[in-house]
């Protein structure tokens, strides 16, 4: 069963509405899905090309709750971001009227959206040259369902951990762990160079670099 079918099985009551001016619509990311949005935004910066939505029916699942006047997005965030970026005007809304979510419903959506994000990574091409692997792992391990990550580790014949490793991230991105290690090494070198250059002109920065336990105060910043 695909993810959309699972969603409709859990939340069968829907309405259909056609939105003529999508960019001006009152649609926001649901607060419970904000972490997923951060994960998607991070990966969108590394896309080799815009998502190919040319042959796709332009539709979105949206939620009508008591918290917002308009609609909110919980799942299919990658489509929402793509429609905004590619300036799509007409979108069909599949509206779920949900005054509030029970703990069970929230757990279901968190799991479904986590699997949706993993599918997005696996099926999309990314340029790893600008990618920050450490930040990417932090976002994934902070916001994705622990059960999703555990299942993914087991399926990949890795240790049954509840977190994504650098090795697993490399596997999903179709690159090597060494490539990601090299990318992290380069980021560290670039940051070290920036701090070294700043220390030549700022006593405050030099003090922090020379003494890691140094206290940072507004007065020190002002004087530097």
TALINHU-V591564 format. One record per backbone hydrogen bond with DSSP energy under -1.0 kcal/mol. NH is the residue of the N-H (numbers start at 1). CO is the residue of the C=O. If there is no record, write none. Layout:
[[NH & CO] [NH & CO]]
This chain:
[[6 & 2] [7 & 3] [8 & 4] [9 & 5] [10 & 6] [11 & 7] [15 & 95] [17 & 93] [19 & 91] [22 & 89] [25 & 22] [27 & 25] [28 & 71] [30 & 73] [33 & 30] [34 & 31] [37 & 33] [38 & 34] [39 & 35] [40 & 36] [41 & 37] [42 & 38] [43 & 39] [44 & 40] [45 & 41] [46 & 43] [47 & 44] [48 & 125] [53 & 51] [56 & 53] [59 & 57] [60 & 92] [62 & 94] [63 & 72] [64 & 96] [66 & 99] [71 & 26] [72 & 63] [73 & 28] [80 & 76] [81 & 77] [82 & 78] [83 & 79] [84 & 80] [85 & 81] [86 & 82] [88 & 83] [91 & 19] [92 & 58] [93 & 17] [94 & 60] [95 & 15] [96 & 62] [98 & 64] [106 & 102] [107 & 103] [108 & 104] [109 & 105] [110 & 106] [111 & 107] [112 & 108] [113 & 109] [114 & 110] [115 & 111] [116 & 112] [117 & 113] [118 & 114] [119 & 115] [120 & 116] [121 & 117] [122 & 118] [123 & 119] [127 & 46] [136 & 132] [137 & 133] [138 & 134] [139 & 135] [140 & 136] [141 & 137] [142 & 138] [143 & 139] [144 & 140] [149 & 145] [150 & 146] [151 & 147] [152 & 148] [153 & 149] [154 & 150] [155 & 151] [156 & 152] [157 & 154] [158 & 153] [161 & 159] [169 & 165] [170 & 166] [171 & 167] [172 & 168] [173 & 169] [175 & 170] [180 & 176] [181 & 177] [182 & 178] [183 & 179] [184 & 180] [185 & 181] [186 & 182] [187 & 183] [188 & 184] [189 & 185] [190 & 186] [191 & 187] [192 & 188] [193 & 189] [194 & 190] [195 & 191] [196 & 192] [197 & 193] [198 & 194] [199 & 195] [201 & 198] [202 & 198] [206 & 202] [207 & 203] [208 & 204] [209 & 205] [210 & 206] [211 & 207] [214 & 211] [221 & 217] [222 & 218] [223 & 219] [224 & 220]]
